Structure formats: C-alpha cells, structure tokens
C-alpha cells in the first residue's frame, strides 16, 4: 500500500483526498489502492457523520492484502476521532449489520438521520399485495479470488469483471466459456461493461475504454482502445483541443483523465462517466469521441440514459444532473439538478419507460424520483429504507427494483399502487459488500414471474438466486 500526497485543483473543496478501499475522502492523504470504486467526502459520508462511522471494517490494498481498521486508526488517529455529539451505542449500531427483516426499524432510523424530510415509501407488505415470495441460492461462481466489480448479460452469456480480468459464463449451466484481458494488468480494475453494435465495451481504472469482439472460435479479441489512434491524430495538432486536467498538465479533450466509472448505451452511442468529473459521448460505428462535458464538481460515479436520450449522472458532489440535447444542437446541456442526497451518489436506475428514477447513495437511502406532468425533470417522492450501509448498485426490472449494499445484502422491492413500495425479500450470503447486480428471466422455472438474480461481491463470488413472486389469486404476468 502506498501513501501519496495528492494536490487537487482549487474548487469548492480544495483539500487533497483519501482513497480507501474505493472510497474517496477529502482529508489530505491519498491511499493508493485498486479496490471497488465509489466516492464519498467526509462531510457527506452518512450525512455529515465522522469517518469512523462510515469506513468499512476492511481496507483493501493494491496487492489484495487486507489491513484492519484499527491499524488505519492507529496511523491516522485524528481522522478517526470520535464524535462527542453521538453516543457510543449509536456509533456501535452504525458499524454492525442490522436485522434482515424488510421492515426493520433500525435501518430506517439510520437513514432518517440523514434524510429526515424525505418520507418513507415502503408502506406495504407482501401480504397486503397478496404476494408469495420465495428465493433460493442455486449456484455460486468464483472466477478468481478478487473482487467482482460489475456484471452484464448478453445473449446467453454472463460477463463478470473480476479485478482487471473479464470472465464469461454460460447462463444455462454456468460453465466457464472464456476469460479475456488476462495478460494486461496495467489497465487496472474493470469498472463497467456495455454492449453495442456487436462490440463489447469495457471501462478501466486507467481512464481508457477497450473495445472487444467475439471471434468465430467464441473468443474475445481486442480491436481498439478509446480514444483511438485515428481520433488522436485528428485532434492533436490544434492547441484548442487540449484542456487542463491539473496544474501544468494538459490532455486532449477526448481523453479521460481518471478512472472511467460507468458506461451506458443508447441508439448506437456510448456515454462514459469518469472520476475526472466529466462525461463523454462516443459513436459506436466509428469509435469517435463526439462530445465531452464537465458535468460535476466531484467524481461522477453513475450514469443512466432514458429511451428518449435524456442522460442522468450521479456524483460524489451529492447531486444528480439531468442532461438533454436540444433539437439542432451538438452538445448536451444541463436541464435540471436533483439535490436531495446528503452523501455521494453511487448508483442510478430507470424504469423501462423512464418515468421513475432510482438513486442510491452512501446515506443508506434509495430515493425515488418521478416525472412531474408539467416539467421535463424529476421530483423526489420518497425514500426506500432498509439497508444499513451504503447503496452500491441498483437495477430496475419491470415493477421490481433490486438494490445491493455495503451491508452485504440484496433487497428486492415491488412497486405497488399509489406510489407505495414493498420490500419483498432480502438475499443474504455474501461476506463482503455487494457491488454488482443483473437479472434475467428464469425460463427453466415452472413458476410464472420467476427470475434469476446474479449478485457480485467484493468477496470475489457471484451468487445465483432463483426468485419467484406469485399471487394468491393466480400466477403473475411474466416479468420479462
């Protein structure tokens, strides 16, 4: 583990930063690791609590060894000073896993501490909806003993990013089909996966996006790295194509200056977001970078795109921004800023019709945003509470929402009537935070409405869950 002093450009927060196990704190020390990636700031962590209550009990290092929290506390005693305004009992409750029941009052009260003005929406029970829910872990995949960063599904294959490698599994029998990017660890951890025009796009810790294609022999071959050489040659001559990324250092505007944390695809275009506070738009057909936008005042952790091309970005600056391109314009402009979270936004998910946005943050809450009839942007309608630690990933499947958390659980939420929600089930079994989720229809199940959920964790495992939701009045309409 290396300790580096990192100087940041002067912004609203001018202090250097501490990066611990993928967490980003503005303290003045930067711990260089390659663990999972999401950002927080000290005043934002769990809504202004001291860092002692929001740091995980493990700190991953570059060589995948672990050091305990007491060791870090011993090295940086002032950073872990106790908050006298909170009782020892309260601090103790924050660092332990809560009850597993969906209506646990402890987890809800923890979230209410940071977002007391946002009403809770989980007011229904499965019984009130006349639903019967069952879940079973049917398989565990462990490609290698390194944290799982992201999961994605294409055709009949499951793609899993494990450290800097990508592993491919058959969805039918979970056989290991292929592994690629296995010989080059210089790219750092794979942060995101996306599919477009028959190509596989992977984003990396080193700020690059790699493009892969499947060969006739079902192997994956690297075909390009973004930005491409042709794109660089097109821009490098003109001084106007260079932007300052830090003091006395410039880059081409087509380059990401930090880890690319997320990818999203829409109509043949790829949107990439980065810890360099920007997002970029790439055309899949010729792999050209068309646009670069300075989006936030801090690292961008998540991106989601609606069917009509509206882009949502979530950042460590606690904000979600809404971007659109006016007719005839070449650049996206911000049309709304959604401010309700009190800590870093780590995950975003949209319903199929784009009418509801879900956002997960380090404040333990999932906020629900719905579109106003008289406006093009979203307003918060309430929060889903139950997780006892940071929300790390979200996916929306029909009228279900699945959330993965640093509390090592996956929760399944059902959208009921009148904007109310029900926590259907809590999936437990991981030994470390759940970083990635994906779901597919379970065609082998005889129960209508059954799905298979894949959860990837920092414990290096992918768990396969068979989840069935049925009605007391008869079978449900298939989810997919």
C-alpha positions in Angstrom: 0.0 0.0 0.0 1.4 3.4 -1.0 0.7 6.8 0.6 0.8 9.7 -1.8 0.0 13.4 -1.2 -2.4 14.4 -3.9 -3.0 18.0 -4.9 -6.4 18.9 -6.3 -7.4 21.8 -8.5 -9.0 24.6 -6.4 -12.7 24.0 -6.3 -15.3 24.4 -3.6 -13.4 21.6 -1.8 -9.7 22.4 -2.0 -8.3 19.8 0.3 -6.4 16.7 -1.0 -8.1 13.4 -0.7 -8.0 10.0 0.9 -9.0 6.9 -1.3 -9.6 3.9 1.0 -10.9 0.7 -0.5 -12.5 2.6 -3.3 -13.9 5.4 -1.0 -12.8 9.0 -1.7 -12.4 11.3 1.3 -11.2 14.9 1.3 -8.7 14.6 4.2 -5.3 15.5 2.8 -3.8 11.9 2.3 -4.4 9.7 -0.7 -4.1 5.9 -0.1 -3.5 4.4 -3.5 -5.4 1.1 -3.9 -7.3 -0.8 -6.6 -10.4 -1.8 -4.8 -14.0 -1.2 -5.6 -14.9 2.2 -6.9 -17.3 4.8 -5.4 -16.7 8.1 -3.9 -17.6 10.0 -0.7 -16.4 13.1 1.1 -16.0 13.4 4.8 -18.8 15.9 5.4 -21.1 13.9 3.1 -20.4 10.4 4.5 -23.7 9.3 6.0 -24.9 12.8 6.1 -22.1 14.5 8.0 -21.1 11.8 10.4 -17.4 11.4 11.2 -15.5 8.9 9.1 -15.3 6.4 11.9 -18.9 5.5 11.4 -18.8 5.2 7.6 -15.5 3.4 6.8 -15.8 -0.3 6.3 -14.1 -2.6 8.7 -11.6 -3.7 6.0 -9.3 -1.7 3.8 -8.1 -3.3 0.6 -4.6 -2.7 -0.7 -3.1 -2.8 -4.1 -1.8 -6.3 -3.6 -5.2 -7.6 -2.4 -4.0 -8.0 1.2 -6.0 -6.6 4.0 -5.3 -4.3 6.9 -7.7 -3.9 9.7 -9.5 -0.7 10.6 -7.6 -0.4 14.0 -4.3 -0.2 12.0 -5.7 2.7 10.0 -7.0 4.3 13.1 -3.6 4.0 14.7 -1.9 5.5 11.7 -4.3 8.4 11.4 -5.7 8.9 15.0 -7.0 12.4 14.3 -9.0 11.3 11.3 -10.9 8.8 13.5 -11.6 11.0 16.5 -15.0 10.1 18.0 -17.9 12.5 17.6 -19.0 13.6 21.0 -22.4 14.5 19.8 -23.2 10.8 19.3 -23.4 8.2 21.9 -21.1 5.1 21.8 -24.2 3.0 21.5 -25.3 4.8 18.3 -21.8 4.6 16.8 -21.8 0.9 17.6 -25.1 0.3 15.9 -23.8 2.0 12.7 -20.9 -0.4 12.3 -22.9 -3.6 12.7 -25.2 -5.4 10.4 -28.9 -4.8 11.1 -31.8 -7.1 11.2 -32.7 -8.9 7.9 -36.4 -8.3 8.0 -37.7 -5.8 5.5 -39.5 -3.6 7.9 -36.6 -3.3 10.4 -36.9 -0.1 12.3 -33.2 0.2 12.9 -32.2 0.6 9.3 -35.0 3.0 8.6 -34.0 5.2 11.6 -30.3 5.2 10.4 -31.4 6.6 7.0 -33.9 9.0 8.6 -30.9 10.6 10.5 -29.6 12.0 7.2 -32.8 12.5 5.2 -35.5 13.3 7.8 -37.5 15.4 5.4 -38.0 12.6 2.9 -40.9 10.3 3.6 -40.5 6.5 3.5 -42.3 4.7 0.7 -42.0 1.1 1.9 -45.5 1.1 3.4 -46.7 -2.2 2.0 -46.1 -5.9 3.0 -46.2 -8.9 0.7 -49.4 -10.0 2.4 -51.0 -6.6 1.7 -50.3 -7.2 -2.0 -51.4 -10.8 -1.8 -48.0 -11.9 -2.9 -46.0 -15.0 -2.0 -42.2 -14.7 -2.4 -39.5 -17.3 -2.3 -35.8 -17.2 -3.1 -33.0 -19.8 -3.2 -29.3 -19.5 -3.9 -28.8 -22.2 -6.7 -25.2 -21.6 -7.5 -22.0 -19.8 -6.6 -19.4 -18.8 -9.2 -15.9 -17.7 -8.2 -13.8 -16.9 -11.2 -10.8 -15.8 -9.1 -10.2 -14.6 -5.6 -10.5 -10.9 -6.5 -13.5 -8.6 -6.0 -16.3 -8.5 -8.6 -16.7 -5.0 -10.0 -19.6 -5.4 -12.5 -21.8 -7.9 -14.2 -23.6 -7.8 -17.5 -25.7 -10.2 -19.7 -25.6 -10.5 -23.4 -27.5 -13.3 -25.3 -26.9 -16.5 -23.3 -23.7 -15.3 -21.6 -22.9 -13.7 -18.2 -19.9 -11.3 -18.2 -18.2 -10.7 -14.9 -15.4 -8.3 -14.3 -13.1 -9.7 -11.6 -10.2 -7.2 -10.9 -8.7 -6.4 -14.3 -10.0 -9.6 -16.0 -13.4 -10.3 -17.6 -14.8 -13.8 -17.3 -17.7 -15.3 -19.4 -20.1 -17.9 -18.2 -22.9 -19.8 -19.9 -26.2 -18.8 -18.4 -27.7 -22.3 -18.8 -25.2 -24.4 -17.0 -22.8 -21.7 -15.6 -19.8 -23.3 -17.4 -16.8 -21.0 -17.8 -16.6 -20.1 -21.5 -13.8 -17.6 -21.8 -11.6 -15.1 -20.0 -10.1 -12.0 -21.6 -7.9 -9.0 -20.7 -6.0 -11.6 -18.6 -2.4 -10.6 -19.6 -2.5 -6.8 -19.0 -3.0 -5.6 -15.5 -1.7 -2.1 -16.4 -5.3 -1.1 -17.3 -6.3 -1.5 -13.6 -9.7 -2.8 -12.5 -12.6 -3.1 -14.9 -15.3 -0.6 -13.8 -18.1 -1.2 -16.3 -19.3 -3.3 -19.2 -21.6 -2.4 -22.1 -22.7 -3.9 -25.4 -23.4 -2.0 -28.7 -23.3 -2.9 -32.4 -21.9 -6.4 -31.7 -19.0 -5.0 -29.7 -18.2 -5.3 -26.0 -17.0 -2.1 -24.3 -15.1 -2.2 -21.0 -14.1 0.8 -18.9 -10.9 0.8 -16.8 -9.2 2.3 -13.9 -6.5 3.9 -16.1 -9.1 6.1 -17.9 -9.3 4.0 -21.1 -12.2 2.2 -22.8 -11.4 -1.0 -24.5 -13.4 -2.5 -27.4 -13.7 -6.2 -27.9 -15.3 -8.5 -30.5 -16.1 -12.2 -30.3 -14.2 -14.3 -32.9 -15.6 -17.3 -34.7 -14.0 -19.6 -32.1 -16.0 -17.8 -29.4 -13.0 -16.0 -28.0 -12.8 -12.3 -27.3 -10.3 -10.2 -29.3 -9.3 -6.6 -28.5 -10.0 -4.4 -31.6 -9.5 -0.9 -30.3 -8.8 1.3 -27.3 -10.6 4.6 -26.9 -9.7 7.2 -27.8 -8.4 5.6 -31.0 -5.1 6.5 -32.7 -7.1 8.0 -35.6 -9.1 10.1 -33.2 -5.9 11.4 -31.6 -4.3 12.2 -34.9 -7.4 14.1 -35.8 -7.1 16.4 -32.8 -3.5 16.6 -31.6 -2.3 19.4 -33.9 -4.6 22.2 -32.7 -3.9 23.8 -29.3 -7.7 24.4 -28.8 -8.2 20.6 -28.5 -6.2 20.5 -25.2 -7.7 21.0 -21.8 -6.1 21.5 -18.4 -6.5 18.5 -16.1 -4.3 19.7 -13.3 -1.7 22.3 -12.7 0.9 22.4 -15.6 -0.7 19.4 -17.3 -2.9 19.2 -20.3 -4.7 16.5 -22.2 -6.7 16.2 -25.4 -10.4 16.7 -24.6 -11.1 13.2 -26.0 -9.1 11.7 -23.1 -10.5 10.8 -19.7 -8.0 11.9 -17.0 -9.1 9.4 -14.4 -10.9 6.1 -14.0 -13.9 5.6 -16.2 -16.5 4.6 -13.6 -19.6 3.8 -15.8 -20.9 3.2 -19.4 -24.4 3.4 -20.8 -25.6 2.8 -24.3 -28.4 4.4 -26.3 -29.2 4.3 -30.0 -25.7 3.5 -31.2 -23.9 5.9 -28.8 -22.0 5.2 -25.7 -21.9 7.6 -22.7 -18.9 7.2 -20.4 -18.6 8.9 -17.0 -15.4 9.3 -15.0 -13.8 10.3 -11.8 -12.4 13.3 -13.8 -15.9 14.9 -13.3 -16.8 14.6 -17.0 -18.9 12.5 -19.3 -18.1 11.8 -22.9 -20.2 10.7 -25.9 -18.8 8.1 -28.3 -20.2 6.8 -31.6 -20.1 3.1 -31.8 -19.9 2.8 -35.6 -16.5 4.5 -36.0 -15.5 4.8 -32.3 -15.1 8.6 -32.4 -15.5 10.8 -29.4 -18.2 13.4 -30.3 -18.6 15.4 -27.1 -17.0 16.0 -23.7 -18.9 17.8 -20.9 -17.6 18.9 -17.5 -20.6 17.6 -15.6 -19.9 17.9 -11.8 -17.8 19.4 -9.1 -16.6 15.9 -8.0 -16.2 12.4 -9.4 -19.0 11.0 -11.5 -20.0 7.5 -10.2 -23.1 6.5 -12.2 -24.9 7.1 -15.4 -28.4 6.2 -16.8 -30.0 7.0 -20.1 -33.7 7.0 -20.8 -35.4 5.9 -24.0 -35.7 9.4 -25.3 -32.0 10.2 -24.8 -32.1 12.0 -21.5 -28.9 11.4 -19.6 -28.7 11.2 -15.8 -25.4 11.5 -14.0 -24.8 10.8 -10.3 -21.7 12.2 -8.5 -19.8 12.4 -5.3 -20.9 16.0 -5.0 -24.3 14.6 -3.8 -26.1 15.8 -7.0 -27.8 14.1 -9.8 -27.8 16.1 -13.1 -30.2 15.8 -16.0 -28.8 16.4 -19.5 -30.5 16.8 -22.8 -29.6 17.9 -26.3 -31.9 20.5 -27.9 -33.0 19.9 -31.4 -30.3 21.0 -33.8 -27.7 21.4 -31.1 -24.5 19.4 -31.0 -23.9 19.5 -27.2 -25.8 18.3 -24.2 -26.8 20.9 -21.7 -28.0 20.5 -18.1 -31.8 20.9 -17.8 -32.1 20.1 -14.1 -30.1 19.4 -11.0 -31.7 17.0 -8.5 -30.4 17.7 -4.9 -31.7 15.7 -2.0 -28.9 13.2 -1.1 -26.6 14.2 1.7 -23.7 12.0 0.5 -22.1 10.6 -2.6 -24.4 9.1 -5.2 -23.2 5.7 -6.2 -25.9 4.2 -8.4 -28.8 5.1 -10.7 -31.6 3.1 -12.3 -34.5 4.0 -14.6 -37.8 2.1 -15.1 -38.4 0.9 -18.6 -40.5 3.9 -19.7 -38.1 6.4 -18.0 -40.8 7.8 -15.8 -39.2 6.9 -12.5 -35.5 7.3 -11.5 -34.0 5.5 -8.5 -30.8 6.8 -6.9 -28.6 5.1 -4.2 -26.1 6.8 -2.1 -23.8 6.4 1.0 -26.7 7.8 3.2 -28.2 4.3 3.1 -31.3 5.5 1.3 -32.7 4.8 -2.2 -34.5 7.9 -3.4 -37.4 7.6 -5.8 -37.8 10.4 -8.3 -40.9 10.7 -10.5 -41.5 13.0 -13.5 -43.8 15.9 -13.0 -46.6 16.3 -15.5 -45.8 19.9 -16.0 -42.0 19.5 -16.3 -39.3 17.6 -18.0 -37.4 16.8 -14.9 -37.9 14.6 -11.8 -39.0 15.4 -8.3 -38.3 13.2 -5.2 -41.4 11.4 -3.9 -39.8 9.5 -1.1 -37.2 7.0 0.0 -36.8 3.3 0.3 -35.1 2.4 3.6 -33.8 -0.8 5.0 -30.1 -1.1 4.1 -27.8 -0.4 7.0 -24.9 0.8 4.9 -24.1 2.5 1.5 -26.1 1.6 -1.6 -23.7 0.4 -4.2 -25.8 -0.8 -7.1 -29.3 -0.7 -8.5 -31.2 -2.4 -11.3 -34.9 -2.0 -12.3 -36.7 -4.9 -13.8 -40.4 -4.3 -14.8 -42.1 -3.3 -11.5 -39.2 -4.7 -9.4 -36.2 -2.8 -8.1 -33.1 -4.7 -6.8 -30.5 -3.0 -4.6 -27.1 -4.1 -3.5 -25.3 -2.6 -0.5 -22.2 -2.5 1.6 -24.2 -4.3 4.3 -23.7 -7.4 2.2 -27.3 -7.9 1.2 -29.6 -7.6 -1.8 -33.1 -6.3 -1.4 -36.0 -6.8 -3.8 -38.6 -4.0 -3.9 -42.0 -4.2 -5.5 -43.8 -1.1 -6.8 -47.3 -1.1 -5.5 -50.3 1.2 -6.1 -50.3 4.9 -5.2 -46.5 5.2 -5.3 -46.0 2.9 -2.4 -43.4 0.1 -2.3 -42.9 -3.2 -0.6 -39.7 -4.9 0.3 -40.4 -8.5 -0.9 -37.2 -10.2 0.2 -33.7 -9.8 1.5 -31.0 -12.0 -0.1 -28.1 -12.8 2.3 -25.0 -14.8 1.9 -22.2 -12.6 0.7 -19.3 -12.0 3.1 -18.4 -8.5 1.7 -20.3 -5.6 0.0 -22.5 -6.3 -3.0 -21.1 -4.3 -5.9 -23.0 -5.6 -8.9 -26.4 -6.9 -9.9 -28.0 -8.3 -13.0 -31.3 -10.2 -13.6 -32.7 -12.5 -16.3 -35.9 -14.4 -16.8 -35.8 -17.9 -15.4 -37.0 -19.9 -18.4 -36.4 -23.2 -16.6 -38.7 -22.4 -13.7 -42.3 -23.6 -13.9 -43.5 -20.5 -11.9 -44.6 -17.5 -14.0 -42.8 -14.4 -12.9 -39.6 -16.2 -11.8 -36.3 -14.5 -12.3 -32.6 -15.3 -11.7 -30.6 -12.7 -10.0 -26.8 -12.6 -10.2 -25.1 -10.7 -7.4 -21.4 -9.9 -7.5 -19.5 -9.0 -4.3 -16.1 -7.8 -3.1 -15.7 -11.3 -1.6 -15.0 -12.5 -5.2 -18.1 -14.5 -5.5 -21.1 -14.4 -7.9 -24.2 -15.8 -6.3 -27.1 -17.0 -8.5 -30.5 -16.6 -6.9 -33.8 -18.1 -8.1 -36.6 -15.6 -7.1 -40.2 -16.4 -7.5 -43.1 -13.9 -6.9 -46.6 -15.3 -7.2 -50.0 -14.0 -6.4 -52.5 -15.7 -4.1 -55.1 -15.1 -6.8 -53.1 -16.9 -9.5 -49.8 -16.7 -11.5 -48.3 -13.3 -12.2 -47.6 -11.9 -15.6 -44.0 -12.8 -16.6 -41.6 -10.1 -15.5 -39.7 -10.1 -18.8 
